Amino acid sequence: MDENKKIEVVNGDGSNLNISPAYDHLNAGTPTPSSKKPKNIVVPKSMKEKEEENEKKDTKKNEDSNK
């Protein structure tokens, strides 16, 4: 580990660099542009929210049947 390594600083965005294929697996971690992001994401309700919703429906049914 006592080897001195030469570090070269390169200007630009790196598009012209010859990078080994081992780098390809890291591309999955890069964020996608906003145009490719999914637009309709369904977030499931929690059990507590479902129970509260069912209680509201039951209460409304009882009120309607009493009329």
Stockholm file with secondary structure:
# STOCKHOLM 1.0

chainA/1-67         MDENKKIEVVNGDGSNLNISPAYDHLNAGTPTPSSKKPKNIVVPKSMKEKEEENEKKDTKKNEDSNK
#=GR chainA/1-67 SS CCCCCCCCCCCSCSTTCCCCGGGGGGGGGSCCCGGGSCSCCCCCCCHHHHHHHHHHHHHHHHHHHHC
#=GC SS_cons        CCCCCCCCCCCSCSTTCCCCGGGGGGGGGSCCCGGGSCSCCCCCCCHHHHHHHHHHHHHHHHHHHHC
//
